[in-house]
Amino acid sequence: MKRKLSKCALMRLNAKKPLTQEEVAEKLNMNRNTYAKKEKGEAEFTLSELRILAKLFDVKFSDFIEN
């Protein structure tokens, strides 16, 4: 199961609902540097973080899961 989102995918989501890294990080209860690493693919998102991102950007959670 893949839990890394490509930077391109996050940019597309953010284009729908523009938020700063700081705003997204706050929603995920992490600091901006940690979010930036995950955004760059240097670290993986947890399933609970993906659920929060899905709600935040109004997309299906299943869109983040790769079989």
MODELLER restraints for C-alpha pairs under 7 A, 6 or more apart:
rsr = mdl.restraints
at = mdl.atoms
rsr.add(forms.Gaussian(group=physical.xy_distance, feature=features.Distance(at['CA:1:A'], at['CA:65:A']), mean=6.39, stdev=0.5))
rsr.add(forms.Gaussian(group=physical.xy_distance, feature=features.Distance(at['CA:1:A'], at['CA:66:A']), mean=5.58, stdev=0.5))
rsr.add(forms.Gaussian(group=physical.xy_distance, feature=features.Distance(at['CA:1:A'], at['CA:67:A']), mean=5.87, stdev=0.5))
rsr.add(forms.Gaussian(group=physical.xy_distance, feature=features.Distance(at['CA:2:A'], at['CA:65:A']), mean=6.20, stdev=0.5))
rsr.add(forms.Gaussian(group=physical.xy_distance, feature=features.Distance(at['CA:2:A'], at['CA:66:A']), mean=5.52, stdev=0.5))
rsr.add(forms.Gaussian(group=physical.xy_distance, feature=features.Distance(at['CA:3:A'], at['CA:44:A']), mean=5.54, stdev=0.5))
rsr.add(forms.Gaussian(group=physical.xy_distance, feature=features.Distance(at['CA:3:A'], at['CA:45:A']), mean=5.56, stdev=0.5))
rsr.add(forms.Gaussian(group=physical.xy_distance, feature=features.Distance(at['CA:3:A'], at['CA:46:A']), mean=6.95, stdev=0.5))
rsr.add(forms.Gaussian(group=physical.xy_distance, feature=features.Distance(at['CA:3:A'], at['CA:65:A']), mean=6.90, stdev=0.5))
rsr.add(forms.Gaussian(group=physical.xy_distance, feature=features.Distance(at['CA:4:A'], at['CA:41:A']), mean=5.83, stdev=0.5))
rsr.add(forms.Gaussian(group=physical.xy_distance, feature=features.Distance(at['CA:4:A'], at['CA:44:A']), mean=4.96, stdev=0.5))
rsr.add(forms.Gaussian(group=physical.xy_distance, feature=features.Distance(at['CA:4:A'], at['CA:45:A']), mean=6.15, stdev=0.5))
rsr.add(forms.Gaussian(group=physical.xy_distance, feature=features.Distance(at['CA:5:A'], at['CA:39:A']), mean=6.92, stdev=0.5))
rsr.add(forms.Gaussian(group=physical.xy_distance, feature=features.Distance(at['CA:5:A'], at['CA:41:A']), mean=6.67, stdev=0.5))
rsr.add(forms.Gaussian(group=physical.xy_distance, feature=features.Distance(at['CA:6:A'], at['CA:41:A']), mean=6.51, stdev=0.5))
rsr.add(forms.Gaussian(group=physical.xy_distance, feature=features.Distance(at['CA:7:A'], at['CA:39:A']), mean=5.79, stdev=0.5))
rsr.add(forms.Gaussian(group=physical.xy_distance, feature=features.Distance(at['CA:7:A'], at['CA:40:A']), mean=5.80, stdev=0.5))
rsr.add(forms.Gaussian(group=physical.xy_distance, feature=features.Distance(at['CA:13:A'], at['CA:57:A']), mean=6.18, stdev=0.5))
rsr.add(forms.Gaussian(group=physical.xy_distance, feature=features.Distance(at['CA:17:A'], at['CA:57:A']), mean=6.44, stdev=0.5))
rsr.add(forms.Gaussian(group=physical.xy_distance, feature=features.Distance(at['CA:21:A'], at['CA:32:A']), mean=6.02, stdev=0.5))
rsr.add(forms.Gaussian(group=physical.xy_distance, feature=features.Distance(at['CA:21:A'], at['CA:35:A']), mean=6.99, stdev=0.5))
rsr.add(forms.Gaussian(group=physical.xy_distance, feature=features.Distance(at['CA:21:A'], at['CA:36:A']), mean=6.99, stdev=0.5))
rsr.add(forms.Gaussian(group=physical.xy_distance, feature=features.Distance(at['CA:22:A'], at['CA:32:A']), mean=5.17, stdev=0.5))
rsr.add(forms.Gaussian(group=physical.xy_distance, feature=features.Distance(at['CA:25:A'], at['CA:31:A']), mean=5.68, stdev=0.5))
rsr.add(forms.Gaussian(group=physical.xy_distance, feature=features.Distance(at['CA:25:A'], at['CA:32:A']), mean=5.34, stdev=0.5))
rsr.add(forms.Gaussian(group=physical.xy_distance, feature=features.Distance(at['CA:25:A'], at['CA:35:A']), mean=5.58, stdev=0.5))
rsr.add(forms.Gaussian(group=physical.xy_distance, feature=features.Distance(at['CA:28:A'], at['CA:49:A']), mean=6.16, stdev=0.5))
rsr.add(forms.Gaussian(group=physical.xy_distance, feature=features.Distance(at['CA:28:A'], at['CA:52:A']), mean=6.88, stdev=0.5))
rsr.add(forms.Gaussian(group=physical.xy_distance, feature=features.Distance(at['CA:37:A'], at['CA:43:A']), mean=5.85, stdev=0.5))
rsr.add(forms.Gaussian(group=physical.xy_distance, feature=features.Distance(at['CA:38:A'], at['CA:44:A']), mean=5.74, stdev=0.5))
rsr.add(forms.Gaussian(group=physical.xy_distance, feature=features.Distance(at['CA:38:A'], at['CA:45:A']), mean=6.42, stdev=0.5))
rsr.add(forms.Gaussian(group=physical.xy_distance, feature=features.Distance(at['CA:50:A'], at['CA:61:A']), mean=6.83, stdev=0.5))
rsr.add(forms.Gaussian(group=physical.xy_distance, feature=features.Distance(at['CA:51:A'], at['CA:61:A']), mean=5.74, stdev=0.5))
rsr.add(forms.Gaussian(group=physical.xy_distance, feature=features.Distance(at['CA:54:A'], at['CA:60:A']), mean=5.81, stdev=0.5))
rsr.add(forms.Gaussian(group=physical.xy_distance, feature=features.Distance(at['CA:54:A'], at['CA:61:A']), mean=5.24, stdev=0.5))
